[in-house]
Amino acid sequence: MNRPILTVPIQKVEGHSSAPFQDLLAVEEPLEIRLGERSISITMRTPGNDFELAAGFLFSESILHDASEVREIRWSHLENGNPRQVGNSVTVELNPGVELDLDRLERHFYTTSSCGVCGKASIEAIEMQGCPVLPRNAPIVESSVIHLLPEALRRAQLVFERTGGLHAAALFSPDGDLLLLREDVGRHNAVDKLVGAEMLAGHTPLSNHLLFVSSRASFELVQKALMAGVPILAAVGAPSSLAVETAQRFNLTLLGFVRDGRFNIYSGAQRIQ
C-alpha cells in the first residue's frame, strides 16, 4: 500500500550557495470511499489509517451510527480500474438489515458540503442528523492542562517531525493524558481517522474527552466533534465565525489560539477552570 512519506531530490539553497539534497515530503493521494457498490466521496489524504478514515467520515456524516452496522472494511476490488486506484479506494460493507436512505444521503451532502448553502442551513443539517447531547457542565478541565496540549501534540507527531507537512488531531483525557493521535495532510481527515478509530472500537460518544487539532477551527471540525459527542474542541489556530456560532448553539466548548501559554475561549467557558 501507499506510504505516507516520499523522498524527493531537491536543490537546497542557503545564502548564496546551493547543493543537491534528499528531502522528505508528506504524501497526498486521493482516497475513494465506497459504500458497497456506491461511490460516496473522494478526499485528498495522506495514506495510513485509511479504514479508520472511511469509518470516521461516514460516522461524522451520520451515515454510520456505530460499529455494529459494519460487516467489513476492505480495499476495493475495481475491475478495469486505473493502477493508481490500487490502495486508494476503500469499500465499507454493511451488515444485512442496515438500511440507508440514499435520496436523503444526496440531499445531506449538498447541505453540509464545505462551502454550504448558508450558515443557517449548515447548522440545521447538524440538528437533523441528531448529534449526541453534550454533558452540560462536564468534563471540567484545568487551564494548566490546556497550556500543555501543544507540546504534547508536537512530541507525538512522528510524520510531521520528518516532513513538517501534516495536520494532527489528538484525543486527550480531562487530565491531559494523550489517548490517541492521527496525522493527515487534511485537518478534517485527521479528525475522521481519530473518530473512526474510536467508533470502530465502540468508544463513541466521546463525552469525557478533549479534541485538540493543530489547525484552525473550522465549521467542519466543530461538526465532526459534535457528531462524535466531544464536549471540548481546542485548536492551535483561529476559529471561523460559523464554527463559533455552531459551538454556542450546541453547548460545545471551543478554544482557539492554544499556543505560547495562552488561549481564547469562544464558547462553553463553564468547562474550563
Secondary structure, 3 states (H helix, E strand, C coil): CCCCEEEEEEEEEECCEEEEEEEEEECCEEEEEEECCEEEEEEEECCCCHHHHHHHHHHHCCCCCCHHHEEEEEECCCCCCCHHHCCCEEEEEECCCCCCCHHHHHHHHHHCCCCCCCHHHHHHHHHHHCCCCCCCCCCCECHHHHHHHHHHHHHHCHHHHHHCCCEEEEEECCCCCEEEEEEECCHHHHHHHHHHHHHHCCCCCCCCCEEEECCCECHHHHHHHHHCCCCEEEECCCECHHHHHHHHHCCCEEEEEEECCEEEEEECHHHEC
